[in-house]
Amino acid sequence: KQAGFQGTVKLALFLSYQGHLLDVQVKSSSGYDVLDEDAAAVARGILDYPPFPPQVEAKELWIAIPMTYQLD
């Protein structure tokens, strides 16, 4: 915050149907390594994601999410 860094990190999360995180990748950088690394660490720090709904037949899939760091 003191450095004034802000931006959006686009992550790709590889999830199992049970909600377990199998992998995380930075797909689009915020322009700051510290924000990119923090976003990936936050994603890894979530113990379990929601399981897939019954209508999703895939056992594993990649999802894309943005994480925005913004100074107020």
Secondary structure, 3 states (H helix, E strand, C coil): CCCCCCEEEEEEEEEECCCCEEEEEEEECCCCHHHHHHHHHHHHHCCCCCCCCCCCCCCEEEEEEEEEECCC
